[in-house]
Amino acid sequence: MNTNDTTYKFKTNINCGGCIERVSPFLNEADGICHWEVDTTNREKILSVHAEGITEDEVIRKVQEAGFKIESLNN
């Protein structure tokens, strides 16, 4: 595992398979994201992003570009 690998967690409103399909191109094409997943069973729809080089703010912008609400849980 690379030492630059960071995991960010966010509360979102990505709540179903259709939403995941809509946000996928934005996150999949973002440089610096190794892997991401959304726990749609969690009440807060937690998005976990395993990042290597992308900033938390850049992830937030990508999700907002896709039309979703996102709030950092990393504080």
Phi and psi in degrees as a GROMACS rama.xvg file:
@    title "Ramachandran Plot"
@    xaxis  label "Phi"
@    yaxis  label "Psi"
@TYPE xy
-72.2211  140.697  ASN-2
-70.0567  -17.1255  THR-3
-83.414  -4.18001  ASN-4
-71.4181  126.769  ASP-5
-128.748  146.235  THR-6
-112.026  123.231  THR-7
-104.329  145.636  TYR-8
-126.096  138.854  LYS-9
-136.028  147.355  PHE-10
-90.4897  132.11  LYS-11
-135.373  -179.762  THR-12
-115.692  29.2991  ASN-13
-83.7124  100.803  ILE-14
-120.357  6.29315  ASN-15
-155.436  174.254  CYS-16
-59.7605  -37.4696  GLY-17
-63.9959  -39.6134  GLY-18
-65.0095  -42.8826  CYS-19
-61.4372  -41.0962  ILE-20
-61.3772  -38.6589  GLU-21
-69.145  -36.9723  ARG-22
-85.9049  -20.5477  VAL-23
-51.8829  -50.1482  SER-24
-59.7215  -35.5228  PRO-25
-67.0948  -43.874  PHE-26
-80.4252  -36.6061  LEU-27
-67.06  -30.5786  ASN-28
-90.117  -5.6834  GLU-29
-76.3027  127.745  ALA-30
-67.9902  134.598  ASP-31
99.7626  0.283225  GLY-32
-103.347  121.015  ILE-33
-83.8891  -44.3322  CYS-34
-159.167  148.153  HIS-35
-147.831  156.531  TRP-36
-157.69  153.635  GLU-37
-118.934  129.536  VAL-38
-89.2184  90.5363  ASP-39
-73.5422  -11.8227  THR-40
-82.1169  -19.0623  THR-41
-77.4155  137.726  ASN-42
-55.0646  -32.658  ARG-43
-95.3105  5.78113  GLU-44
48.9438  63.1434  LYS-45
-73.3074  123.369  ILE-46
-96.4673  122.639  LEU-47
-108.08  127.43  SER-48
-121.23  120.477  VAL-49
-92.8262  105.302  HIS-50
-108.13  147.522  ALA-51
-139.779  80.7006  GLU-52
113.131  -16.1881  GLY-53
-93.5435  145.395  ILE-54
-89.6247  162.644  THR-55
-58.8249  -42.9869  GLU-56
-62.9229  -36.0359  ASP-57
-67.553  -38.5243  GLU-58
-63.0575  -45.4757  VAL-59
-58.1042  -44.6321  ILE-60
-61.3342  -41.9877  ARG-61
-61.4473  -44.8805  LYS-62
-67.7998  -38.2271  VAL-63
-66.684  -36.7868  GLN-64
-59.8366  -34.235  GLU-65
-76.8293  -8.74638  ALA-66
98.1738  19.6497  GLY-67
-115.204  156.711  PHE-68
-84.3031  145.239  LYS-69
-151.924  139.54  ILE-70
-141.341  130.916  GLU-71
-67.7704  140.74  SER-72
-112.064  14.1144  LEU-73
-91.5432  8.71419  ASN-74
